[in-house]
Amino acid sequence: MTVQRVKLRPGIRKTRDRKTFEVLSYTFIVLITILCLLPFWLVVIGSFTSEAEIYQRGYSLWPQEFSLEAYNTAFKYPDKVLRAYGITVSITVLGTFLSLLFTSMCGYALQREDFRSRGFFTMFVFFTMLFGGGLVPWYLLITNYLKLKDTYWIMILTQLVNVYFVILMKNFMRTVPKALVEAAKIDGAGEFYTFFRIVLPLAKPALASIGMFTALNYWNEWRTGMLFLQDDTLFPLQYYLYRLLNSVEFLKSSTVPMTSEISSLSFPSESLKLAMTVIATGPIILLYPFLQKYFVKGITIGAVKG
Amino acid sequence: MKALRRFGRNLAFDFKHNKALLVMILPIAVYLIIFHYLPMCGIVIAFKQYNFAQGIFGSPWCGWNNFRFFFMSGKAWQVTRNTLLYNAAFIVVQNVLEIAAAIFLSEIAGRRFKKFTQGAMFLPNFISWVVVGAIAYNLLSYDFGFVNNVLTSLGQEKWSVYTDPQYWPGIFIFLSAWKHVGYGSIVYLAAIMGISQDIYESAALDGANEWQKIRYITLPGLQSTFIILLILAIGNIFRGNFDMFYQLVGNNGLLYNATDVIDTYVFRSLLSSYEFGMSSAIGLYQSVLCLVTLVATNLLIRRISPENALY
């Protein structure tokens, strides 16, 4: 990825426009980087600021003094946020696994040249990208006919198949050498054995990248919760966070038991919102540096193959 | 008819010789039939006066009334215009920033620095729009927001963004770019890395300066990537980014004039006023608009640069 143009021609002295250009490059990139990181910084700092200070000074780059008030409130009764975490982790793991399994099988079959219906099925898959019935029929189907409202499975199902990834996977599977598949066939291996033992290991880069994006979609999904869930014991993390941010009542009832008397004055709702945002986002952000390369690779695979 | 017979023959062949491959396709085929093709039949709701008791097929027909109602309300023009203009602005602003960021990133020599800055630029793509909603509130809230704090300390008047629609086009363009530029710049950067170094070398020998190299080598080299991204974006130009518009504005009626797109309007008419017939009519209107723009763009591309056409 990192071709270093400057080092490639060490003999040539830097010209003046080369220097201006470098200064400009660094300035632009540094500026964008700051703009990208600043909002995260503000949220974290805001979550460590005391409620009294927020009312007095608003959110700032650095608090007058650090306060753990919001985190104390958030972790006093952590059951609900922990349950939301549990649900999100489990749908992400299970959903990503199933999605990758189905996507890779389908992608593999669609590019096999001896599979005569591949043209039809590719069109069948591709057409759903061009045209759809819209939100309402889909909503009615799920609520009235399939009766999937307030079930765990609806959160898996809405994100299960991403047609774009199927097509990406199909394009990637083309790069798996056909000779290997042929050889396995001659040795008497069945289709599934060949697929799981020979093709999948070779498709690891695509599995990793598409898997990352699928997992990210599951992790960040909130609309399904909003459309289909009323039972708050099923709320995934992002929808739970959405409810906390948009209703002080929900925020209160989620963090303190009904019975305890707490005056609205001492309830740190502003900093608590930010603390909850940090709690819901923090762990995944900490994972990010380790995953970055897979995302970059995934984007590049998609870009090159169109 | 001929195509149908050929399809039957192929399928019969595969049933005999490629059973395993058919099984591999089965899960996704079933899924798409249930969650994509069945709802397409539900399009009839757009022409019905839907009620729960009689269901989709029992409810009485009402012709084009749902559409008429939508277009007469004045909402149709408003949400279509908003969707179109916002997306057009996103396409222009983001592509310019992405190409600029990619060119500048490719000029940066330090490996660590490059990885860090690229990572930072991609970070916003990693979080959900719910979190972006919290961030926006943190920045823009009238009483406590960071932006308003800065404005006050500069002696300027505060922005009352949650009651005044005039700020929103700027906010959406900014936040959308904030979230997406990292992703796009990686795509363009990959394309730049694909341009042969020899071309730059010989241009340098011929005395080309940096700007000339960008103008005559890099930008032409990015053309096909740009066209592909453009077709995809134009194909979706009538699809509003529901997550963004809903998370930032929600049910704040004061802002609808400037912030309502087709998707948020459909969502609200479905969930808060249960207007199944009309919501579904708008959904159909949107699907048809999308299909027509996609096909038209592709036709156009096929005429001017056939190698970049989508199909």
Interface residues (C-beta under 8 A of the other chain):
Chain A: M1 T2 V3 Q4 R5 V6 K7 L8 R9 I12 T15 D17 R18 F21 E22 L24 S25 Y26 F28 I29 V30 I32 T33 L35 C36 L37 P39 F40 L42 V43 G46 I54 Y55 R57 G58 Y59 S60 L61 L101 F102 T103 M105 C106 Y108 A109 L110 R112 D114 F115 R116 S117 G119 F120 F121 F124 V125 F126 T128 L130 F131 G132 G133 G134 L135 V136 P137 W138 Y139 L140 L141 N144 L146 L157 L160 V161 V163 V166 G190 E191 F192 F195 L216 W219 N220 E221 W222 R223 M226 L227 Q238 Y239 L241 Y242 L245 N246 E270 K273 L274 T277 A280 T281 I284 I285 Y288 P289 Q292 F295 V296 I299 T300 G302 A303 V304 G306
Chain B: F7 N10 L11 F13 D14 H17 N18 A20 L21 L22 M24 I25 P27 I28 A29 Y31 L32 I34 F35 H36 Y37 L38 P39 M40 C41 G42 I43 I45 F52 G55 I56 L97 A100 A101 I103 F104 L105 S106 E107 I108 A109 R111 K114 K115 F116 T117 Q118 G119 A120 M121 F122 L123 P124 F126 I127 S128 W129 V130 V131 G133 A134 I135 Y137 N138 L139 S141 D143 F144 G145 F146 N148 N149 W178 V181 G182 Y183 I186 V187 L189 A190 A191 M193 G194 Q197 Y200 E201 A204 N209 E210 W211 T225 I228 F242 D243 Q247 G250 D263 V266 F267 L270 L271 F276 S279 S280 I282 G283 L284 Q286 S287 C290 L291 L294 Y311
